[in-house]
Structures are given as C-alpha cells and as structure tokens.
Amino acid sequence: MRFQDLLAYQKSFALAMKLFQITKLFPKEEMYSLTDQIRRSSRSVPVTIAEAYRKREYPKHFHSKLTDSDAENSETQVWLEFALQCDYINKNLHDELINESNEVGKLINFMILNPQKFGVKKD
C-alpha cells in the first residue's frame, strides 16, 4: 500500500486543498499571517501522515509523527476559530470545516491506536 491510499491522508489532503481555495478569499492583509498559518498547518497534516507511514518500521517514530500530525490538525482548528471571529468565514462553513478536521483527527487516532494495521511491528 502507498501512503496516498491511507484514508487519513486522503481526507486531510482534501481538507488542506479546500482550505487553500477558501483562504484565497481572505483579505490581502492576512496573506502573511492567518492565510499563511492556516495553509501551513493544514498542509502539515497529510505530510506528517506520509512521513509516519514511511517510518512504520520504527514504532516510536510512527507514533511520534502521527501525534505531530494530530497537533497540526488541532492548530488548523484554532486558525479556523480566528477566521470565524474575524468574519472571514461564516458559522456554517466553520462548522463544516471543523467536522472534516475532527474526522481526520479520528482517523489519525485510529492509526495511533492500531499501528499493526498499518504494518508497524511491535517493539
């Protein structure tokens, strides 16, 4: 299996791309702050999932990378809160994006709790 076949990777990549499109509508003065931050954190989620999968030979690295990915996913949620409070997105869109992010978090958590299903050998 390729890391691109992982559901957590697919859903997190799709969310990052969705956020990229949405942030194109943010004010220009946010280009180097909120826009940049939300893009960076959301893109880090699938990137670190891919890294974790490639490090599955090393259980501690697999776990560490996945917890990093989960942290980046949480950071993205914080930036979404800022976007909502700044009126860059409406409540319905915010809730939809948070729900997608929560789904990604559950998939990452499943990988953390079931490493053997992803080819990780016991320590």
Disulfide bonds with the S-S distance in Angstrom:
none
